């Protein structure tokens, strides 16, 4: 395994911190449901329940249990699906949130602050977006997350529960910094405003056109947080004018004043009634004009010519939702209670971040080897997740030497790299919600 010492140290730090937290009595006490939970050393201990959830599979629970304990070198024929269901009830989903922060995010940004962290002109590029999540048909879930009523030409024809996942994602480094899993009726602008507290001063938020509201942009300005937001027609007067002119490469600095209907709420919240924004126009490959609003006012430091490529980076959060819904099969939940859904969501986020950190050295080697090829290459994420799920027990529960397990994973991560073809476009066909749902549940390729 030919990686640098700092990269090895980062990987070892992440795994050792995760192991330490899982075995820490204080951590277990904080994230168990009742004080007496996990106090007896049964087969399904606190740390084993956490790792079992990270190994999410579409197989039957009993087969998964058999393989899980066989990998541990044990034969636990008494561990039944019912025993597993009772054990997971003792765990709170907050364990995965703290693991993500303390075991991944803290060491990842601390140890990579010297220059290996991917940035754009000194900024972390942070995508902010939400996605709707189809939930199991259970009354308790519907009451907590909300129902979606279905209808056709004959009238109402049923309903299903739905949630909303909003993520704050470092798109250049493929790391989720914060995630909210809430009822679907909660607005994405409200969630984006809640995310602002997690942004650092050097972060640059990338927002889609659904977030182009005076209230949200004024909050960013008031908090001194940078943003680039795509604007739809009729969002602001200057935006309308730029769309009418239909010229790419324009950069206009203008003052925007709150609409009189929103002024009272803005004043009550303590936000500015007038903000200064820069509006930049870019031309898409389709010929469509796009208008971006930003508070990066310095043309010399942030040239207009770079905004098209900059905003394209926001696509990273769209592909992230595709990853967790398709490759990691998020909507195929392993439980049918609200807390089980939260466990699945936040364990999936932790697993995806863990894969991003552990595959960094392999990705660097793949990039170096492919420099002489027609197209650069990247690691195959499907292969990486298969390898990680297969070795997660050895990483977190085994007494095997950690460098040995990491070396094995590093070797597996480099298998079957895929080419990167810049500018490649596949026509997007609009599908009905039902056809899209059918594809997600039955046609896509999942990591089992």
MODAHU-V718269 format. One record per residue. N is the residue number from 1. SS is DSSP state (h for helix, s for strand, l for the rest). OMEGA is omega in whole degrees, -180 to 180 (* if undefined). Layout:
BEGIN
n:N ss:SS omega:OMEGA
n:N ss:SS omega:OMEGA
END
This chain:
BEGIN
n:1 ss:l omega:-174
n:2 ss:l omega:176
n:3 ss:l omega:-177
n:4 ss:l omega:-178
n:5 ss:h omega:-178
n:6 ss:h omega:179
n:7 ss:h omega:177
n:8 ss:h omega:-179
n:9 ss:h omega:178
n:10 ss:h omega:179
n:11 ss:h omega:-179
n:12 ss:h omega:179
n:13 ss:h omega:-180
n:14 ss:h omega:-177
n:15 ss:h omega:-180
n:16 ss:h omega:178
n:17 ss:h omega:178
n:18 ss:h omega:178
n:19 ss:h omega:-178
n:20 ss:h omega:-179
n:21 ss:h omega:-179
n:22 ss:h omega:-178
n:23 ss:h omega:-176
n:24 ss:l omega:180
n:25 ss:h omega:180
n:26 ss:h omega:177
n:27 ss:h omega:179
n:28 ss:h omega:-180
n:29 ss:h omega:-178
n:30 ss:h omega:-172
n:31 ss:l omega:170
n:32 ss:s omega:-172
n:33 ss:l omega:-179
n:34 ss:l omega:-176
n:35 ss:l omega:-177
n:36 ss:l omega:-179
n:37 ss:l omega:178
n:38 ss:l omega:178
n:39 ss:l omega:176
n:40 ss:l omega:-177
n:41 ss:l omega:176
n:42 ss:l omega:-179
n:43 ss:l omega:-179
n:44 ss:l omega:179
n:45 ss:l omega:-180
n:46 ss:h omega:-176
n:47 ss:h omega:179
n:48 ss:h omega:177
n:49 ss:h omega:179
n:50 ss:h omega:-177
n:51 ss:h omega:178
n:52 ss:h omega:177
n:53 ss:h omega:178
n:54 ss:h omega:179
n:55 ss:l omega:-176
n:56 ss:l omega:-177
n:57 ss:l omega:177
n:58 ss:l omega:177
n:59 ss:l omega:177
n:60 ss:l omega:-179
n:61 ss:h omega:-178
n:62 ss:h omega:178
n:63 ss:h omega:178
n:64 ss:h omega:178
n:65 ss:h omega:179
n:66 ss:h omega:-179
n:67 ss:h omega:-179
n:68 ss:h omega:-178
n:69 ss:h omega:175
n:70 ss:h omega:177
n:71 ss:h omega:177
n:72 ss:l omega:-178
n:73 ss:l omega:-179
n:74 ss:l omega:174
n:75 ss:l omega:-176
n:76 ss:l omega:-177
n:77 ss:l omega:-179
n:78 ss:l omega:-180
n:79 ss:l omega:-176
n:80 ss:l omega:174
n:81 ss:h omega:178
n:82 ss:h omega:178
n:83 ss:h omega:177
n:84 ss:h omega:-179
n:85 ss:h omega:179
n:86 ss:h omega:-178
n:87 ss:h omega:-178
n:88 ss:h omega:176
n:89 ss:l omega:-179
n:90 ss:l omega:-175
n:91 ss:s omega:174
n:92 ss:l omega:-177
n:93 ss:l omega:-179
n:94 ss:h omega:177
n:95 ss:h omega:-179
n:96 ss:h omega:178
n:97 ss:h omega:180
n:98 ss:h omega:176
n:99 ss:h omega:-180
n:100 ss:h omega:-178
n:101 ss:h omega:-171
n:102 ss:h omega:-176
n:103 ss:h omega:-177
n:104 ss:h omega:-173
n:105 ss:h omega:-178
n:106 ss:h omega:179
n:107 ss:h omega:-178
n:108 ss:h omega:-178
n:109 ss:h omega:178
n:110 ss:h omega:-174
n:111 ss:h omega:180
n:112 ss:l omega:-177
n:113 ss:l omega:-176
n:114 ss:l omega:177
n:115 ss:l omega:-180
n:116 ss:l omega:178
n:117 ss:l omega:-180
n:118 ss:l omega:-179
n:119 ss:l omega:173
n:120 ss:s omega:180
n:121 ss:l omega:177
n:122 ss:l omega:-178
n:123 ss:s omega:162
n:124 ss:s omega:178
n:125 ss:s omega:-173
n:126 ss:s omega:175
n:127 ss:s omega:177
n:128 ss:s omega:-179
n:129 ss:s omega:178
n:130 ss:s omega:179
n:131 ss:s omega:179
n:132 ss:s omega:-176
n:133 ss:s omega:177
n:134 ss:s omega:-173
n:135 ss:l omega:180
n:136 ss:l omega:-178
n:137 ss:l omega:177
n:138 ss:l omega:-178
n:139 ss:h omega:-180
n:140 ss:h omega:180
n:141 ss:h omega:178
n:142 ss:h omega:180
n:143 ss:h omega:-176
n:144 ss:h omega:-174
n:145 ss:h omega:178
n:146 ss:l omega:180
n:147 ss:s omega:171
n:148 ss:s omega:-179
n:149 ss:s omega:180
n:150 ss:s omega:178
n:151 ss:s omega:174
n:152 ss:s omega:-176
n:153 ss:l omega:-180
n:154 ss:l omega:-180
n:155 ss:s omega:-179
n:156 ss:s omega:-176
n:157 ss:s omega:176
n:158 ss:s omega:179
n:159 ss:s omega:177
n:160 ss:s omega:179
n:161 ss:s omega:-180
n:162 ss:s omega:176
n:163 ss:s omega:177
n:164 ss:s omega:176
n:165 ss:s omega:178
n:166 ss:s omega:-174
n:167 ss:s omega:173
n:168 ss:s omega:-167
n:169 ss:s omega:170
n:170 ss:s omega:-168
n:171 ss:l omega:180
n:172 ss:l omega:-178
n:173 ss:l omega:176
n:174 ss:l omega:180
n:175 ss:s omega:176
n:176 ss:s omega:-176
n:177 ss:s omega:-178
n:178 ss:s omega:179
n:179 ss:s omega:174
n:180 ss:s omega:176
n:181 ss:s omega:-166
n:182 ss:s omega:173
n:183 ss:s omega:-172
n:184 ss:l omega:-178
n:185 ss:l omega:179
n:186 ss:l omega:-172
n:187 ss:l omega:-179
n:188 ss:h omega:176
n:189 ss:h omega:177
n:190 ss:h omega:179
n:191 ss:h omega:178
n:192 ss:h omega:178
n:193 ss:h omega:177
n:194 ss:h omega:179
n:195 ss:h omega:-174
n:196 ss:h omega:-179
n:197 ss:h omega:-179
n:198 ss:h omega:180
n:199 ss:l omega:175
n:200 ss:l omega:-178
n:201 ss:l omega:-178
n:202 ss:l omega:-180
n:203 ss:s omega:177
n:204 ss:s omega:-179
n:205 ss:s omega:177
n:206 ss:s omega:-172
n:207 ss:s omega:176
n:208 ss:l omega:-172
n:209 ss:h omega:177
n:210 ss:h omega:-178
n:211 ss:h omega:-175
n:212 ss:l omega:177
n:213 ss:l omega:-179
n:214 ss:h omega:-177
n:215 ss:h omega:-178
n:216 ss:h omega:180
n:217 ss:h omega:177
n:218 ss:h omega:176
n:219 ss:h omega:177
n:220 ss:h omega:180
n:221 ss:h omega:-179
n:222 ss:h omega:180
n:223 ss:l omega:-178
n:224 ss:l omega:177
n:225 ss:l omega:-177
n:226 ss:s omega:180
n:227 ss:s omega:167
n:228 ss:s omega:-173
n:229 ss:s omega:175
n:230 ss:s omega:-175
n:231 ss:s omega:173
n:232 ss:l omega:176
n:233 ss:l omega:178
n:234 ss:l omega:177
n:235 ss:l omega:178
n:236 ss:l omega:-178
n:237 ss:h omega:-179
n:238 ss:h omega:177
n:239 ss:h omega:177
n:240 ss:h omega:-179
n:241 ss:h omega:-180
n:242 ss:h omega:177
n:243 ss:h omega:179
n:244 ss:h omega:178
n:245 ss:h omega:174
n:246 ss:l omega:179
n:247 ss:l omega:178
n:248 ss:l omega:177
n:249 ss:l omega:178
n:250 ss:l omega:175
n:251 ss:s omega:-174
n:252 ss:s omega:175
n:253 ss:s omega:-176
n:254 ss:s omega:175
n:255 ss:s omega:-180
n:256 ss:s omega:-178
n:257 ss:s omega:-179
n:258 ss:l omega:176
n:259 ss:l omega:-176
n:260 ss:h omega:-180
n:261 ss:h omega:-179
n:262 ss:h omega:-172
n:263 ss:h omega:-177
n:264 ss:h omega:-180
n:265 ss:h omega:-180
n:266 ss:h omega:179
n:267 ss:h omega:-180
n:268 ss:h omega:-179
n:269 ss:h omega:180
n:270 ss:l omega:179
n:271 ss:l omega:180
n:272 ss:l omega:179
n:273 ss:l omega:177
n:274 ss:s omega:179
n:275 ss:s omega:179
n:276 ss:s omega:-177
n:277 ss:s omega:175
n:278 ss:s omega:-179
n:279 ss:s omega:-176
n:280 ss:s omega:178
n:281 ss:s omega:177
n:282 ss:s omega:180
n:283 ss:s omega:177
n:284 ss:l omega:180
n:285 ss:l omega:178
n:286 ss:l omega:-176
n:287 ss:l omega:-179
n:288 ss:l omega:177
n:289 ss:s omega:179
n:290 ss:s omega:179
n:291 ss:s omega:-179
n:292 ss:s omega:175
n:293 ss:s omega:-178
n:294 ss:s omega:171
n:295 ss:l omega:170
n:296 ss:l omega:-169
n:297 ss:l omega:-174
n:298 ss:l omega:-179
n:299 ss:l omega:-178
n:300 ss:l omega:-179
n:301 ss:l omega:-178
n:302 ss:l omega:-176
n:303 ss:l omega:179
n:304 ss:h omega:-176
n:305 ss:h omega:-176
n:306 ss:h omega:-173
n:307 ss:h omega:179
n:308 ss:h omega:179
n:309 ss:h omega:178
n:310 ss:h omega:-176
n:311 ss:h omega:177
n:312 ss:h omega:179
n:313 ss:l omega:179
n:314 ss:l omega:-180
n:315 ss:h omega:179
n:316 ss:h omega:179
n:317 ss:h omega:175
n:318 ss:h omega:179
n:319 ss:h omega:177
n:320 ss:h omega:178
n:321 ss:h omega:175
n:322 ss:h omega:179
n:323 ss:h omega:-175
n:324 ss:h omega:178
n:325 ss:h omega:-176
n:326 ss:h omega:-177
n:327 ss:h omega:-177
n:328 ss:l omega:169
n:329 ss:l omega:-175
n:330 ss:l omega:-174
n:331 ss:l omega:173
n:332 ss:l omega:-171
n:333 ss:l omega:-178
n:334 ss:l omega:178
n:335 ss:l omega:-176
n:336 ss:l omega:173
n:337 ss:l omega:179
n:338 ss:h omega:-180
n:339 ss:h omega:176
n:340 ss:h omega:177
n:341 ss:h omega:179
n:342 ss:h omega:175
n:343 ss:h omega:-179
n:344 ss:h omega:-178
n:345 ss:h omega:-174
n:346 ss:h omega:173
n:347 ss:h omega:177
n:348 ss:h omega:178
n:349 ss:h omega:178
n:350 ss:h omega:-179
n:351 ss:h omega:-180
n:352 ss:h omega:177
n:353 ss:h omega:178
n:354 ss:h omega:178
n:355 ss:h omega:179
n:356 ss:h omega:-179
n:357 ss:h omega:-174
n:358 ss:h omega:-178
n:359 ss:l omega:-178
n:360 ss:h omega:-180
n:361 ss:h omega:179
n:362 ss:h omega:178
n:363 ss:h omega:179
n:364 ss:h omega:179
n:365 ss:h omega:177
n:366 ss:h omega:178
n:367 ss:h omega:-180
n:368 ss:h omega:-178
n:369 ss:h omega:-174
n:370 ss:l omega:-178
n:371 ss:l omega:-179
n:372 ss:l omega:-179
n:373 ss:l omega:180
n:374 ss:l omega:179
n:375 ss:l omega:174
n:376 ss:l omega:-177
n:377 ss:s omega:175
n:378 ss:s omega:-180
n:379 ss:l omega:179
n:380 ss:l omega:-175
n:381 ss:h omega:178
n:382 ss:h omega:178
n:383 ss:h omega:-178
n:384 ss:h omega:180
n:385 ss:h omega:175
n:386 ss:h omega:-179
n:387 ss:h omega:-178
n:388 ss:h omega:178
n:389 ss:h omega:180
n:390 ss:h omega:-176
n:391 ss:h omega:-175
n:392 ss:h omega:178
n:393 ss:h omega:178
n:394 ss:h omega:-180
n:395 ss:h omega:-168
n:396 ss:h omega:-175
n:397 ss:l omega:-174
n:398 ss:l omega:174
n:399 ss:l omega:179
n:400 ss:l omega:178
n:401 ss:l omega:-176
n:402 ss:h omega:179
n:403 ss:h omega:179
n:404 ss:h omega:179
n:405 ss:h omega:179
n:406 ss:h omega:178
n:407 ss:h omega:178
n:408 ss:h omega:178
n:409 ss:h omega:179
n:410 ss:h omega:178
n:411 ss:h omega:-179
n:412 ss:h omega:-178
n:413 ss:h omega:-176
n:414 ss:l omega:-179
n:415 ss:l omega:173
n:416 ss:l omega:176
n:417 ss:l omega:-178
n:418 ss:s omega:-179
n:419 ss:s omega:175
n:420 ss:l omega:-178
n:421 ss:l omega:-179
n:422 ss:l omega:177
n:423 ss:l omega:-180
n:424 ss:l omega:-179
n:425 ss:l omega:176
n:426 ss:l omega:-179
n:427 ss:l omega:-180
n:428 ss:l omega:179
n:429 ss:l omega:180
n:430 ss:l omega:-180
n:431 ss:l omega:176
n:432 ss:l omega:179
n:433 ss:h omega:-179
n:434 ss:h omega:180
n:435 ss:h omega:178
n:436 ss:h omega:179
n:437 ss:h omega:179
n:438 ss:h omega:179
n:439 ss:h omega:-178
n:440 ss:h omega:-174
n:441 ss:h omega:-169
n:442 ss:h omega:-172
n:443 ss:h omega:-174
n:444 ss:l omega:176
n:445 ss:l omega:-179
n:446 ss:l omega:173
n:447 ss:l omega:-175
n:448 ss:l omega:*
END
